[in-house]
Amino acid sequence: MEQKDKDKKQILLRLSSSLWEELASWAQDDFRSINGQIEFLLTDSVRQRRKKDLPDTDET
C-alpha cells in the first residue's frame, strides 16, 4: 500500500437522516462500518470514473 493511501484525511459529512439509515442498513448487510461503507462506495465510484475516462484502445 502506498504511503498516500495510509494517510487518511478526516472530513465532516452532513447527511439526511434517510440517507444515513440507508447507508447504515447497507453497511450492516456488507459487514462494514458506516464509515467503511462510505469509503468503499467513494473508492468504487472513482475507479469506475477512471475506467470510463480511459481512451478506448480497441481500434477494430
Secondary structure, DSSP 4 states (H G I P E B T S, - for coil): --HHHHSPPP------HHHHHHHHHHHHHTT--HHHHHHHHHHHHHHHHHHHHSPP----
